[in-house]
Amino acid sequence: MSLRKGLKPLFIYLFLTIYGITTIFPFLWMVITTFKSKGAVFEFPPQLVPDLMFKPGMWDNYAKVLFEHHFMLYLWNSTFISLTASFGQLLTCSLAGFAFARMQFAGKHIIFSILIGTMMIPGEVTIIPEFLMFSKLGWLNTFAPLIIPSLLVGTFGTFLLKEFYSTVPAGLEEAAIIDGCSSFRVYRDIFLPLSGPPLATLFVIAFMNNWNDLLRPVLYTHSPALRTVSQGLMEFHSVYSTDWTLLMTASVIALLPIIVVYVFNQRYILDGMISSGMKG
């Protein structure tokens, strides 16, 4: 029995190690490809050690992508759009979630049901009315169509925060009201400071959605100065060929901000996952 108990965790850790290596290998291979020359990409058998590693020209692919293909500009555009839309969602979704969770007004349940029902409508269904509306507003070829819809319409974020605010003990709110706090002060001083984990989770999701969006930038912008990272990745594809070394390099650069955002928010996300399973 003791031998069986000792072997069980060994097999579990062995399985998790193999699974982890299998999962991360595609990303590692992508990074390895960034340090290869064009001719070495399709080399057979594949070489794990790239031919440019620790040699002159090791960083040439990164220099070409960032400066010759203007990826520095695309990174700035995507960062501005993603951060603005994400922080805007934190504000609007937290306000809406607080209203649905803790305030009483006519038609609250009907409005919330309609809001949740919009999650079942594909974005492609509303893209034509959106285009016509933004065209009449004069927003085409600007960042406004890429920021405003995401900033104002956060159905998932509203649902997430509404469910979280519903679990906050009523005694905290009642004590604040007795002390003379308005509804906004209750939201600002009590509920908002408690909502770090769900806000961090929402920020990561909103940032990723805006960072990876391709349809709206293609439809609403045509100026090279307004291109995003997702549009920039398309530059390495052509009808007859694909520059795989530069494409993999650009993909690694495009992934780095998402990884950074997750790393800086993972503590709050884990705290939220842990606290969500606790009662009282």
N, C-alpha and C positions, 0 to 999 in steps of 0.2 A: 504493500500500500504506500509506504513512504517513497519507494522508487517511482511509482506511478504519479504521485503528487509532485515529485521533483521534475519529472519529464513533461508534465502538462504545461507549465509555464514556459518551458524551453521550446516546445512546439509552437506555442502561441506567439512568442517573440520571433521565432524563426519565420513563421508565416507572415507576421506583420512586417518584418524586415524585407522579405521577398516582395511583398505587395508594395511597400514604400519605394523600393528600387524600381519596380516595374512602372509605378505611377510617375516618378520623377524623371525617368530616363528620356522620354521625348523632349522635355525641357532641356536636359543636359545635352542631348544631341543637337538641339537647336543652337545652344551656346557654342558647342564645339564647331559647328558649321560656320559660325561667324569668323573664325580664325583660319578658314581654309581659302585657298585660291579657287578660281572658277573651275579649273581643270581637276581639282581634287575632290569636288563634291560627289561625282559619280564614280569615284575610284572603287575598284573591286579587287579584293575584299575591303569593306569599309575600314577606315583607320580611326581609332579612338583618339589618337594624338594628331591634332591638325598640323598641316605642313608649315603654317606660318607662326606657330607657337614659339615665342621667345626668339623670333627672327626679325630682321628689318621688314617693315610692312605689316607687322602683326595687327596694328590698329587702323590699317588703311580702310577696311570696310566700314568701320564706325565713322571715320572722318568723311568718307564719301556720302554716307547716309545723312549725317547731321548737317553738313555744309553744302555739298554739291546738290543734294536732293532736298534741301531746305527743311529738314526734319526738326531743326531747332524752332522754326516758326510754327510748324504743325504741333509740336509739343506745347508751345505757349498757348496756341488757340484752344487745344483740347483741354489743357489745364484750366484756363479761364472759364470755359463753358462748363466743365464738370464741377468745378468748385462753386461757381455762382449758382448753378442749378441745384446742387446738393445742399448747400447751406440754406438756400431758399426753401427747399423741401422740409428741412428740419424746422424752420419757423412755421410754415403754413400747416404742415401735418401735425405738429405739436399743438398748435392752436385749435385745429379742427378736432383732433383726438380728444383734447380736454373738453371742448364744447359737447361732443357726443357722449362722453363718459360721465361728466359731472354736472352739466347744466340741463335745465328743463325748458323746452320750448315746443311750440306747436309743430307737429309733423316731424319730430326728430327721428323716430324710427323709420318712417317712410323715406325721408331724405337719405338716411344712412343705408337703407336697403337699396335704393336706386344707385347710390355711390358704389356700393359693393358690386352691384349688377354690372357696372361699367367695366369691371375687371374681365368679364367674359367677352367683351367686344374687341376683336383684333385691331391693332393700330392701323393696319392697311385699310380698314373700312372707313376710318375718319380722315385719311390722309388727303383726299381730294377736297372735302370741305375746308380742311385746315389750309391747304394751299390757296384756295380761292379767298379765304378770309385774310390770310397774311398778305396776299397780293393787293387787296383793297386797302389794307393798312399801310402799305408801302414798306413792309418789313423784308421783302425778298432781298437776297444777297447781303444780309446782315446776320449778326449773332442772335437777334431777338427770337426768331422761330425755333432756335435750338435751345434757348434758355427758358423763355416764358412758359411754354406748355409744361415742361418738366417741373418748373418752380411752383406753378399754381395747381397742378393736378397730380397729387400723390395719393392715389387710392390705397395702395398697399401700406404706405407709411401712416396714413390716417387710421387704418384698421389696426396696425401694429401698436400705435400709441394709445388708441382708444382702449384696446384690451389691457394694456399695461396700466393706464390710469384708473381703470375699473378695479384694479386690485389694491390700490392705495387705501389704507384705512380711512374710514369716514371721519374718525376722531380728529385727524390732522386738519381736515378742511373745516370742520365745525369749530375747532378752537381758533382758527384764523379768522373766521367770520365773526365770532364773538368779540375778538380783538379789534374788529372794525375794518378788516381787509376786504377790498373789493374782489370781484371774481378774477380780474386780471392780476391782482397782486397775489391771490392764491395760486394762480397758474405760474406766475413768475418766481415767487419766493419759495413755494413748497413743491409743486409738481415738477417744474422744470429741473431743479437741482437733483431730483430723485431719478430722472429719466436718462441718465448717462448711458447705460447699456443699450436700451432700445434706440436711442439717438445714434450711437456709434454704429449699430447694426444697419440702421437706415442710411447713414452716411455712406458706408461701404457699398451697399447695394445701389444707391442712387449714383454714386461716383462711377461704378462699373458700367451701369446702364448708359450713362451719358458719354463715357469715354469710348465705349464700343459701338455707339450708334453710327450707322452708315447711311441709312435710308434718308433721314432728314437732311444731313449735310449735303448729300448729292442732289436732293430736290430743291433745297432752298438757297444754296450758295453756288456761285460759279466763278467767283474771283479767286485766283491762286493765293492771294493774301489771306483768305478766310478758310483755307483747307484745314481739315483736322487730321489726326493721326490715322484714323481709319481710312480716310481718303488717300493719304500719303502711301499707305501700304499697296494700294492699287497701282501705283506708278511702276512697280517692279514686274507687273504682268503685261504681256503684250499678246497679240493674236497668235504669234508663232513661237514665242519663247518666254521663259521666266528667269530672271537673274536670282538664283536661289541663295547665293551668298549674301547679297544685299537685302533680299527679302527676309531671310532669317535674322540678319542684323537689325533690321528695322523692327521686326517682331519682338526681339529681345528688348529693344529700347522702349517699345510700346507697352511691354508688360511691366517694366520696372516701376512706374508710378502706382500701378494697381497693387503691386507687392508691397510698396512702401506704405500705402494707405492702410492695407490690411494689417501689416506688422504693427503700426502705431495704434491701431484700434482693436487688436485681437484681445487685449486684456479686458477691455470693456465688454466685448462680445462674449467672452468666456464667463465673465461675471454675470451677464444677463442670462446665459444658459443655465448657470448654477442656481441663481436666485429664482429662476422661473419654475424650478422643481421644488421650491420650499414653500411651506404653508405658514401663515401667521406672520 
